[in-house]
Amino acid sequence: MKAIFYASSTGNTEDVANKIKDKLEDFELIDIASQGVSKISECDSLIIGTPTWGEGDLQDDWEDSFDELQEIDFSNKTVALFGLGDQENYYDEFVNAMGTMYEALKSKGANIIGFTSTQGYEYEESTAELDGKFVGLVLDEDNQPELTDERIANWISDIKTKL
């Protein structure tokens, strides 16, 4: 099974998840607020999307599901991450929720793909940055919505054959 798991408070992450789904037709779309994370165990390839909430925190639905998420064995799973953040107002914890997700999944054996360039963003700090790259696709719907479609297309082009 292949699926996109996401949580969204304002609708932005849901919109992005739908755009990604449109480009990956063989993926099921799962809103964890209504369906939870249990189907992750059935997946070989998955995409996980999370906005960063507050001051670098996981979005509430991810926070509520985090213990269950950490009980899942991710070895033999290929995972791509996407995260939304606001680089202007939260420049010192930009997309930190994606960094939190990366650390949790990596520690459970996930093969994480889809790292992206940090160029084109202005921020001070991010736990989602590793060795000069973001650990997944980063989108800023508050300050750079005009770049979203192109960033998604480039990222999908990079990861599609690996999923």
N, CA, C and O of each residue as an XYZ file, in Angstrom:
652
protein
N       0.844     -1.188      0.000
C       0.000      0.000      0.000
C       0.884      1.244      0.000
O       1.950      1.267      0.615
N       0.428      2.262     -0.691
C       1.105      3.558     -0.733
C       0.098      4.602     -0.265
O      -1.059      4.587     -0.685
N       0.542      5.513      0.608
C      -0.397      6.502      1.137
C       0.307      7.793      1.525
O       1.504      7.830      1.806
N      -0.501      8.852      1.525
C      -0.082     10.168      2.013
C      -0.848     10.399      3.314
O      -2.078     10.453      3.317
N      -0.123     10.533      4.402
C      -0.717     10.811      5.711
C      -0.448     12.269      6.043
O       0.680     12.744      5.914
N      -1.481     12.975      6.468
C      -1.306     14.385      6.783
C      -2.252     14.787      7.908
O      -3.209     14.083      8.228
N      -1.954     15.930      8.488
C      -2.841     16.589      9.448
C      -2.832     18.063      9.097
O      -1.816     18.603      8.659
N      -3.978     18.713      9.294
C      -4.095     20.110      8.887
C      -5.046     20.852      9.812
O      -6.154     20.386     10.077
N      -4.617     21.994     10.298
C      -5.482     22.809     11.149
C      -6.165     23.926     10.368
O      -7.333     24.233     10.607
N      -5.440     24.530      9.441
C      -5.987     25.668      8.685
C      -6.442     25.288      7.283
O      -7.094     26.084      6.608
N      -6.106     24.079      6.838
C      -6.440     23.646      5.492
C      -5.267     23.706      4.524
O      -5.330     23.098      3.456
N      -4.204     24.420      4.865
C      -3.063     24.533      3.955
C      -2.382     23.187      3.705
O      -2.063     22.855      2.563
N      -2.159     22.416      4.763
C      -1.491     21.123      4.594
C      -2.389     20.161      3.828
O      -1.903     19.360      3.030
N      -3.678     20.235      4.063
C      -4.620     19.408      3.303
C      -4.575     19.770      1.820
O      -4.579     18.882      0.968
N      -4.532     21.056      1.506
C      -4.446     21.491      0.108
C      -3.182     20.948     -0.555
O      -3.230     20.465     -1.686
N      -2.058     21.026      0.146
C      -0.793     20.516     -0.390
C      -0.869     19.000     -0.565
O      -0.425     18.473     -1.584
N      -1.427     18.296      0.422
C      -1.571     16.840      0.318
C      -2.383     16.466     -0.917
O      -2.054     15.504     -1.612
N      -3.426     17.214     -1.188
C      -4.249     16.963     -2.382
C      -3.469     17.222     -3.673
O      -3.613     16.481     -4.645
N      -2.648     18.266     -3.682
C      -1.826     18.556     -4.862
C      -0.825     17.428     -5.111
O      -0.587     17.041     -6.255
N      -0.250     16.913     -4.044
C       0.690     15.794     -4.173
C      -0.057     14.549     -4.659
O       0.426     13.841     -5.543
N      -1.210     14.289     -4.096
C      -2.033     13.137     -4.495
C      -2.373     13.203     -5.979
O      -2.370     12.176     -6.657
N      -2.666     14.391     -6.490
C      -2.983     14.556     -7.908
C      -1.838     14.103     -8.813
O      -2.069     13.674     -9.943
N      -0.606     14.199     -8.315
C       0.565     13.813     -9.101
C       0.981     12.359     -8.854
O       1.768     11.798     -9.616
N       0.453     11.757     -7.796
C       0.768     10.366     -7.452
C      -0.544      9.602     -7.289
O      -0.988      9.343     -6.170
N      -1.143      9.252     -8.391
C      -2.490      8.700     -8.381
C      -2.611      7.363     -7.661
O      -3.704      7.009     -7.219
N      -1.522      6.612     -7.531
C      -1.601      5.310     -6.873
C      -1.459      5.401     -5.348
O      -1.325      4.381     -4.671
N      -1.488      6.626     -4.816
C      -1.401      6.837     -3.373
C      -2.780      7.124     -2.794
O      -3.570      7.866     -3.377
N      -3.056      6.528     -1.641
C      -4.278      6.823     -0.904
C      -4.019      8.064     -0.048
O      -2.901      8.263      0.428
N      -5.020      8.881      0.145
C      -4.902     10.099      0.946
C      -5.567      9.859      2.306
O      -6.743      9.501      2.369
N      -4.814     10.057      3.389
C      -5.323      9.759      4.729
C      -5.135     10.954      5.653
O      -4.010     11.368      5.931
N      -6.250     11.501      6.123
C      -6.256     12.569      7.119
C      -6.234     11.892      8.486
O      -7.195     11.224      8.866
N      -5.150     12.063      9.215
C      -5.028     11.342     10.485
C      -6.031     11.817     11.533
O      -6.292     11.100     12.498
N      -6.595     13.007     11.362
C      -7.596     13.493     12.314
C      -8.815     12.580     12.324
O      -9.428     12.377     13.371
N      -9.168     12.030     11.173
C     -10.343     11.167     11.094
C     -10.001      9.687     10.969
O     -10.809      8.835     11.339
N      -8.806      9.368     10.450
C      -8.472      7.969     10.194
C      -7.306      7.435     11.011
O      -7.025      6.237     10.973
N      -6.624      8.303     11.749
C      -5.519      7.847     12.580
C      -4.297      7.431     11.774
O      -4.218      7.674     10.569
N      -3.349      6.801     12.453
C      -2.082      6.416     11.827
C      -1.910      4.903     11.696
O      -0.862      4.447     11.238
N      -2.905      4.125     12.085
C      -2.756      2.665     12.107
C      -2.449      2.070     10.728
O      -1.752      1.058     10.648
N      -2.946      2.666      9.649
C      -2.700      2.139      8.300
C      -1.245      2.282      7.863
O      -0.844      1.695      6.859
N      -0.456      3.049      8.598
C       0.962      3.178      8.257
C       1.619      1.808      8.257
O       2.498      1.544      7.437
N       1.204      0.933      9.167
C       1.782     -0.412      9.242
C       1.604     -1.186      7.942
O       2.415     -2.061      7.638
N       0.565     -0.889      7.171
C       0.275     -1.588      5.919
C       1.046     -1.027      4.730
O       1.021     -1.616      3.650
N       1.721      0.087      4.909
C       2.378      0.785      3.799
C       3.836      0.377      3.634
O       4.556      0.150      4.607
N       4.247      0.291      2.373
C       5.661      0.139      2.053
C       6.266      1.498      1.705
O       7.421      1.785      2.019
N       5.452      2.323      1.050
C       5.868      3.669      0.652
C       4.848      4.653      1.186
O       3.642      4.463      1.027
N       5.341      5.713      1.824
C       4.411      6.702      2.336
C       5.020      8.090      2.339
O       6.237      8.276      2.354
N       4.125      9.041      2.326
C       4.481     10.450      2.425
C       3.767     10.974      3.655
O       2.581     10.717      3.859
N       4.503     11.710      4.471
C       3.928     12.259      5.702
C       4.059     13.774      5.655
O       5.145     14.311      5.435
N       2.933     14.458      5.866
C       2.905     15.912      5.835
C       2.456     16.498      7.154
O       1.485     16.048      7.764
N       3.189     17.519      7.582
C       2.848     18.170      8.837
C       3.150     19.670      8.788
O       4.200     20.083      8.297
N       2.231     20.466      9.294
C       2.570     21.875      9.490
C       3.305     22.022     10.825
O       3.176     21.181     11.714
N       4.062     23.083     10.943
C       4.643     23.416     12.241
C       3.684     24.373     12.915
O       3.239     25.353     12.317
N       3.374     24.083     14.151
C       2.352     24.820     14.870
C       2.974     25.555     16.035
O       3.920     25.063     16.651
N       2.456     26.718     16.339
C       2.979     27.474     17.491
C       4.447     27.773     17.308
O       4.877     28.231     16.250
N       5.203     27.513     18.336
C       6.637     27.813     18.311
C       7.449     26.557     18.054
O       8.243     26.135     18.895
N       7.243     25.958     16.877
C       8.024     24.799     16.476
C       7.414     23.462     16.834
O       8.099     22.441     16.782
N       6.146     23.442     17.196
C       5.505     22.223     17.683
C       4.831     21.436     16.562
O       4.549     21.957     15.483
N       4.583     20.148     16.866
C       3.757     19.330     15.983
C       2.336     19.849     16.010
O       1.882     20.371     17.028
N       1.644     19.714     14.920
C       0.226     20.043     14.843
C      -0.524     19.101     15.799
O      -0.070     17.983     16.042
N      -1.662     19.543     16.340
C      -2.368     18.805     17.400
C      -2.670     17.347     17.068
O      -2.482     16.478     17.919
N      -3.130     17.060     15.862
C      -3.469     15.678     15.510
C      -2.224     14.795     15.473
O      -2.275     13.634     15.878
N      -1.111     15.335     14.992
C       0.149     14.586     15.028
C       0.609     14.416     16.475
O       1.079     13.344     16.858
N       0.476     15.448     17.259
C       0.855     15.366     18.675
C       0.054     14.264     19.379
O       0.611     13.475     20.143
N      -1.252     14.218     19.116
C      -2.120     13.216     19.734
C      -1.785     11.798     19.272
O      -1.999     10.843     20.019
N      -1.266     11.648     18.064
C      -0.963     10.329     17.493
C       0.503      9.940     17.622
O       0.895      8.861     17.179
N       1.313     10.799     18.218
C       2.762     10.610     18.193
C       3.205      9.341     18.917
O       4.095      8.643     18.431
N       2.610      9.027     20.060
C       2.997      7.803     20.779
C       2.703      6.571     19.939
O       3.532      5.665     19.853
N       1.524      6.531     19.317
C       1.171      5.401     18.456
C       2.105      5.330     17.244
O       2.503      4.242     16.828
N       2.448      6.476     16.688
C       3.367      6.535     15.558
C       4.716      5.922     15.920
O       5.311      5.202     15.119
N       5.193      6.208     17.121
C       6.502      5.728     17.545
C       6.514      4.231     17.869
O       7.584      3.653     18.061
N       5.355      3.607     17.932
C       5.281      2.165     18.152
C       5.359      1.380     16.848
O       5.494      0.157     16.870
N       5.277      2.073     15.709
C       5.293      1.418     14.394
C       6.734      1.176     13.961
O       7.599      2.037     14.116
N       6.972     -0.014     13.415
C       8.275     -0.358     12.863
C       8.369      0.214     11.442
O       7.590     -0.164     10.567
N       9.300      1.101     11.221
C       9.451      1.738      9.914
C      10.556      1.115      9.073
O      10.815      1.572      7.960
N      11.209      0.080      9.589
C      12.222     -0.573      8.762
C      11.500     -1.181      7.566
O      10.372     -1.657      7.692
N      12.139     -1.163      6.427
C      11.547     -1.611      5.161
C      10.444     -0.690      4.652
O       9.662     -1.090      3.789
N      10.369      0.528      5.167
C       9.420      1.519      4.657
C      10.210      2.690      4.066
O      11.185      3.161      4.653
N       9.770      3.145      2.901
C      10.350      4.336      2.293
C       9.403      5.487      2.569
O       8.210      5.416      2.276
N       9.957      6.554      3.141
C       9.151      7.688      3.597
C       9.696      8.989      3.007
O      10.902      9.238      3.016
N       8.788      9.804      2.500
C       9.120     11.168      2.090
C       8.310     12.109      2.981
O       7.146     11.842      3.279
N       8.921     13.191      3.395
C       8.276     14.147      4.295
C       8.022     15.469      3.579
O       8.803     15.901      2.731
N       6.907     16.097      3.943
C       6.723     17.493      3.553
C       6.229     18.261      4.767
O       5.467     17.747      5.586
N       6.684     19.507      4.861
C       6.328     20.326      6.006
C       6.007     21.742      5.589
O       6.584     22.279      4.644
N       5.068     22.339      6.317
C       4.693     23.725      6.086
C       5.117     24.561      7.273
O       5.038     24.122      8.420
N       5.565     25.764      6.989
C       5.982     26.663      8.047
C       5.931     28.103      7.573
O       5.685     28.380      6.399
N       6.167     29.009      8.497
C       6.152     30.451      8.247
C       7.541     30.981      8.564
O       7.883     31.186      9.728
N       8.342     31.204      7.522
C       9.729     31.612      7.721
C       9.872     33.057      8.194
O      10.917     33.437      8.723
N       8.841     33.852      8.009
C       8.916     35.256      8.393
C       8.639     35.449      9.888
O       9.397     36.130     10.579
N       7.568     34.857     10.378
C       7.191     35.044     11.776
C       7.807     34.013     12.720
O       7.917     34.254     13.923
N       8.204     32.872     12.175
C       8.792     31.808     13.007
C      10.141     31.394     12.428
O      10.404     30.210     12.218
N      10.985     32.382     12.175
C      12.274     32.185     11.528
C      13.268     31.377     12.352
O      14.239     30.851     11.809
N      13.033     31.273     13.667
C      13.987     30.535     14.493
C      13.489     29.145     14.885
O      14.123     28.458     15.686
N      12.354     28.735     14.318
C      11.882     27.357     14.481
C      11.130     26.912     13.222
O      10.146     26.175     13.280
N      11.630     27.387     12.099
C      10.998     27.152     10.798
C      10.907     25.658     10.484
O      11.920     24.959     10.491
N       9.734     25.182     10.217
C       9.387     23.780      9.915
C       9.979     22.764     10.900
O      10.338     21.650     10.517
N      10.074     23.162     12.164
C      10.627     22.254     13.164
C       9.808     20.976     13.332
O      10.365     19.940     13.696
N       8.511     21.024     13.076
C       7.695     19.818     13.207
C       8.178     18.741     12.237
O       8.168     17.557     12.575
N       8.600     19.137     11.039
C       9.139     18.163     10.101
C      10.449     17.578     10.632
O      10.728     16.397     10.425
N      11.240     18.387     11.306
C      12.458     17.890     11.940
C      12.152     16.883     13.036
O      12.834     15.866     13.163
N      11.131     17.166     13.821
C      10.694     16.237     14.871
C      10.245     14.921     14.262
O      10.589     13.848     14.757
N       9.474     15.009     13.184
C       8.984     13.814     12.506
C      10.150     13.014     11.917
O      10.178     11.787     12.018
N      11.094     13.700     11.314
C      12.269     13.036     10.741
C      13.003     12.229     11.805
O      13.292     11.049     11.607
N      13.301     12.862     12.924
C      14.044     12.189     13.994
C      13.298     10.955     14.504
O      13.902      9.904     14.719
N      11.993     11.087     14.693
C      11.195      9.976     15.203
C      11.184      8.804     14.218
O      11.354      7.654     14.622
N      10.986      9.091     12.930
C      10.894      8.028     11.936
C      12.254      7.401     11.644
O      12.354      6.190     11.450
N      13.288      8.216     11.614
C      14.641      7.704     11.373
C      15.038      6.745     12.491
O      15.655      5.711     12.238
N      14.685      7.090     13.716
C      15.033      6.231     14.854
C      14.266      4.905     14.831
O      14.653      3.951     15.506
N      13.186      4.848     14.058
C      12.395      3.615     13.921
C      12.746      2.860     12.639
O      12.049      1.917     12.264
N      13.823      3.271     11.965
C      14.335      2.528     10.824
C      13.851      2.954      9.456
O      14.110      2.256      8.475
N      13.155      4.078      9.355
C      12.632      4.526      8.054
C      13.754      4.882      7.088
O      14.781      5.433      7.485
N      13.546      4.561      5.819
C      14.406      5.017      4.743
C      13.789      6.322      4.242
O      12.803      6.300      3.505
N      14.358      7.441      4.635
C      13.761      8.743      4.314
C      14.420      9.316      3.063
O      15.643      9.408      2.964
N      13.573      9.694      2.118
C      14.026     10.244      0.840
C      13.428     11.638      0.650
O      12.577     12.071      1.427
N      13.881     12.329     -0.385
C      13.255     13.590     -0.763
C      13.808     14.826     -0.088
O      13.091     15.812      0.085
N      15.083     14.786      0.300
C      15.711     15.980      0.881
C      15.715     17.085     -0.180
O      15.826     16.808     -1.374
N      15.593     18.338      0.267
C      15.537     19.463     -0.668
C      16.488     20.584     -0.242
O      16.943     20.640      0.900
N      16.764     21.451     -1.173
C      17.672     22.572     -0.947
C      17.062     23.600      0.012
O      15.845     23.781      0.061
N      17.924     24.257      0.760
C      17.494     25.343      1.653
C      17.521     26.695      0.933
O      17.128     27.710      1.509
N      17.977     26.714     -0.312
C      18.031     27.969     -1.062
C      16.622     28.462     -1.369
O      15.727     27.678     -1.685
N      16.446     29.776     -1.270
C      15.157     30.379     -1.542
C      14.317     30.605     -0.296
O      13.180     31.072     -0.379
N      14.879     30.272      0.854
C      14.186     30.479      2.130
C      15.035     31.401      2.998
O      16.264     31.381      2.918
N      14.374     32.210      3.832
C      15.079     33.084      4.756
C      14.615     32.768      6.167
O      13.489     33.092      6.545
N      15.479     32.136      6.943
C      15.158     31.730      8.312
C      16.470     31.679      9.103
O      17.557     31.695      8.525
N      16.354     31.619     10.405
C      17.537     31.568     11.264
C      17.906     30.130     11.629
O      19.059     29.721     11.497
N      16.909     29.373     12.088
C      17.163     28.014     12.552
C      16.027     27.094     12.153
O      14.880     27.516     12.008
N      16.373     25.816     11.978
C      15.370     24.797     11.704
C      15.933     23.433     12.062
O      17.025     23.067     11.627
N      15.179     22.682     12.860
C      15.585     21.305     13.162
C      15.341     20.397     11.961
O      15.749     19.236     11.975
N      14.683     20.906     10.928
C      14.446     20.137      9.708
C      15.603     20.257      8.721
O      15.534     19.706      7.623
N      16.658     20.967      9.095
C      17.838     21.090      8.247
C      18.908     20.126      8.739
O      19.233     20.087      9.926
N      19.449     19.346      7.802
C      20.487     18.380      8.120
C      21.536     18.435      7.023
O      21.220     18.252      5.847
N      22.764     18.683      7.396
C      23.871     18.745      6.439
C      23.585     19.690      5.271
O      23.902     19.380      4.122
N      22.981     20.848      5.571
C      22.740     21.870      4.564
C      21.528     21.653      3.676
O      21.327     22.383      2.706
N      20.714     20.648      4.003
C      19.482     20.394      3.234
C      18.319     20.227      4.189
O      18.499     19.892      5.360
N      17.116     20.468      3.672
C      15.928     20.132      4.441
C      15.679     18.634      4.306
O      15.989     18.045      3.271
N      15.124     18.018      5.338
C      14.873     16.577      5.343
C      13.631     16.196      4.532
O      13.225     15.035      4.538
N      13.039     17.143      3.851
C      11.869     16.897      3.008
C      11.510     18.163      2.256
O      12.270     19.131      2.226
N      10.339     18.132      1.652
C       9.829     19.296      0.928
C       9.333     20.338      1.919
O       8.538     20.029      2.807
N       9.800     21.568      1.769
C       9.396     22.671      2.650
C       8.586     23.678      1.851
O       8.988     24.120      0.775
N       7.428     24.029      2.412
C       6.543     24.999      1.769
C       6.142     26.066      2.768
O       5.923     25.779      3.945
N       6.047     27.298      2.294
C       5.615     28.419      3.122
C       4.413     29.064      2.442
O       4.557     29.964      1.615
N       3.234     28.590      2.805
C       1.997     29.089      2.201
C       1.658     30.496      2.677
O       0.825     31.163      2.064
N       2.282     30.961      3.753
C       2.026     32.307      4.258
C       2.796     33.368      3.479
O       2.285     34.463      3.242
N       4.026     33.043      3.081
C       4.891     34.044      2.473
C       5.323     33.739      1.044
O       5.744     34.647      0.327
N       5.230     32.485      0.612
C       5.670     32.122     -0.733
C       4.698     31.160     -1.434
O       5.146     30.179     -2.029
N       3.401     31.408     -1.382
C       2.460     30.464     -2.000
C       2.645     30.329     -3.510
O       2.289     29.303     -4.090
N       3.190     31.346     -4.137
C       3.394     31.314     -5.583
C       4.464     30.305     -6.004
O       4.565     29.968     -7.183
N       5.267     29.818     -5.042
C       6.328     28.852     -5.337
C       5.905     27.407     -5.066
O       6.634     26.474     -5.404
N       4.748     27.221     -4.467
C       4.316     25.890     -4.025
C       4.208     24.884     -5.163
O       4.783     23.799     -5.073
N       3.498     25.209     -6.213
C       3.277     24.245     -7.291
C       4.586     23.791     -7.937
O       4.770     22.606     -8.217
N       5.479     24.726     -8.165
C       6.772     24.381     -8.760
C       7.603     23.526     -7.803
O       8.239     22.562     -8.228
N       7.600     23.869     -6.530
C       8.348     23.084     -5.545
C       7.801     21.662     -5.446
O       8.569     20.704     -5.357
N       6.489     21.524     -5.462
C       5.880     20.186     -5.426
C       6.281     19.394     -6.673
O       6.690     18.237     -6.568
N       6.167     20.002     -7.833
C       6.494     19.314     -9.096
C       7.946     18.837     -9.104
O       8.221     17.704     -9.498
N       8.868     19.684     -8.675
C      10.287     19.313     -8.650
C      10.543     18.172     -7.669
O      11.311     17.254     -7.955
N       9.890     18.243     -6.512
C      10.069     17.223     -5.476
C       9.498     15.883     -5.937
O      10.141     14.845     -5.780
N       8.299     15.905     -6.502
C       7.676     14.676     -7.006
C       8.550     14.053     -8.077
O       8.723     12.835     -8.112
N       9.099     14.882     -8.947
C       9.992     14.388     -9.999
C      11.186     13.663     -9.394
O      11.651     12.664     -9.943
N      11.684     14.158     -8.267
C      12.839     13.566     -7.594
C      12.504     12.251     -6.882
O      13.309     11.320     -6.896
N      11.341     12.171     -6.271
C      11.033     11.017     -5.414
C      10.189      9.934     -6.080
O      10.156      8.805     -5.592
N       9.526     10.240     -7.149
C       8.517      9.334     -7.726
C       9.048      7.935     -7.982
O       8.379      6.957     -7.650
N      10.223      7.815     -8.559
C      10.755      6.486     -8.871
C      11.273      5.758     -7.642
O      11.506      4.550     -7.700
N      11.458      6.454     -6.542
C      11.980      5.839     -5.320
C      10.880      5.322     -4.394
O      11.144      4.577     -3.451
N       9.633      5.735     -4.683
C       8.524      5.332     -3.818
C       7.849      4.058     -4.324
O       6.895      3.580     -3.711
